[in-house]
Amino acid sequence: MSWWRRLLAPRGDLEAQDRGIPGVGAEPIGGLARRAHARIAGHIVSVTHQPKGATPALVARISDGSGTIGLVFLGRSDVPGIEPGRRIVASGTVGEDSGLPIILNPTYELLPR
């Protein structure tokens, strides 16, 4: 689904679509435990650039219908392929930033469009 169609789609349609990444062995984002290793899968819903102190950071928000998590790429202002609408599988240790779950410098795999 194009980013434009995702923007205009009803939330329920997006959540149903986000759950549709079978066979990757991912955990639901809404049930992740902090300080534990996790493997997640979902769609990139937004990408922002945020300075973390003196270090640049690219933050990709991922949703799977059960919740949202931020993938934070420290020291990067761009990561090829990380763009809204892409499907992604990522893993790393779950942390927290301002009450929101994050994974710092995750390992990831972009799935075919």
C-alpha positions in Angstrom: 0.0 0.0 0.0 1.4 3.4 -0.9 2.1 5.9 1.8 -0.7 8.1 0.5 -3.2 5.3 0.7 -1.9 4.5 4.2 -2.4 8.1 5.2 -6.1 8.1 4.1 -7.0 4.5 5.2 -9.1 3.9 8.2 -7.1 2.9 11.3 -8.8 -0.6 11.5 -7.7 -1.4 7.9 -4.1 -0.5 8.7 -4.1 -2.5 11.9 -5.4 -5.6 10.1 -2.8 -5.1 7.4 0.0 -4.7 10.0 -0.8 -8.0 11.5 -0.3 -9.7 8.2 3.4 -10.6 8.3 3.3 -14.3 9.0 6.2 -16.7 9.3 8.9 -14.3 10.6 8.8 -15.4 14.3 8.0 -11.9 15.6 6.5 -11.0 18.9 3.6 -8.6 19.2 5.0 -5.1 19.9 2.2 -4.4 22.5 3.5 -7.2 24.7 7.2 -6.5 24.7 9.1 -6.5 28.0 11.7 -3.8 28.7 15.4 -4.9 28.9 14.6 -8.1 27.0 15.8 -9.2 23.5 12.9 -9.1 21.0 12.2 -9.8 17.3 9.5 -7.6 15.9 7.8 -7.2 12.5 5.6 -4.5 11.1 5.3 -1.5 8.9 7.3 1.7 9.1 4.7 4.4 9.9 7.1 7.4 10.2 10.7 8.4 10.0 12.2 11.3 11.9 15.6 12.8 12.6 16.2 13.6 16.2 19.4 14.8 17.8 20.4 12.7 20.8 22.8 15.1 22.5 25.5 15.8 20.1 24.8 12.6 18.1 22.3 12.6 15.2 19.7 9.8 15.2 17.2 8.5 12.7 14.0 7.2 14.4 11.7 4.8 12.5 8.3 4.1 14.2 7.1 0.6 13.6 3.5 -0.6 14.1 2.2 -4.2 14.0 -1.4 -3.4 15.1 -0.8 -4.3 18.7 1.5 -1.4 19.4 4.3 0.9 18.2 8.1 0.9 18.8 10.9 3.2 17.7 14.0 1.8 16.0 16.7 4.3 16.8 19.8 4.4 14.5 22.4 6.4 16.4 24.9 8.4 14.4 22.8 8.1 11.2 20.9 10.8 9.4 19.8 8.3 6.7 19.4 4.6 6.4 18.8 3.3 2.8 15.4 1.6 2.5 14.0 2.9 5.9 11.0 4.8 4.7 7.2 4.9 5.6 5.2 2.0 4.2 8.1 -0.5 4.1 7.7 -3.8 5.9 10.5 -4.6 8.3 11.7 -7.3 10.7 14.0 -6.0 13.4 15.6 -7.4 16.6 17.5 -6.0 19.6 17.1 -5.2 23.2 14.0 -3.2 24.1 14.5 0.0 26.0 12.5 3.1 26.7 12.7 6.7 25.8 10.2 9.2 27.4 7.9 6.3 28.2 7.9 4.8 24.6 9.5 1.5 23.7 12.7 1.7 21.5 15.4 -0.5 20.2 18.8 1.1 19.7 20.8 0.2 16.6 18.7 -2.8 15.8 19.6 -5.6 13.4 16.9 -5.5 10.7 15.7 -6.9 7.4 13.6 -5.1 4.9 10.9 -7.3 3.5 9.8 -7.1 -0.2 7.2 -4.5 -1.0 
